[in-house]
Amino acid sequence: MESDGSTVTIKSIECPTPVAPETTAAATTPKETTVATTLAPVLDTGTGEVYKTKTGSKYHSDGCSYLSKSRIPISLADAKAEGLTPCSKCDPPQ
């Protein structure tokens, strides 16, 4: 799979038909098939869960490296109500 940030391309390889061992025919080369799809934007209703730290002023997505010392779950709506702003590194929902 490959992505350019807005499109995901899924590549699959078709397996050649197996050749019996007693056959001396040349093996076939696998064919590549490409399927592209466009990612729909994620709509956030303000009820999603994000994370904050004990002393920070930002809210984060799960897995952000800035959450290594503390990771406190909080709703997106509550994070905004507390005046927290989104982390620029992990780009959480806004």
NORPE-V53638 format. One record per helix or strand of 2 or more residues. SS is the DSSP state (alpha for helix, beta for strand). FROM is the first residue (numbers start at 1). TO is the last residue. If there is no record, write none. Layout:
SS/FROM/TO
SS/FROM/TO
//
This chain:
beta/2/3
beta/7/14
beta/31/38
beta/49/52
beta/58/60
alpha/65/67
beta/72/75
alpha/76/81
beta/85/86
//
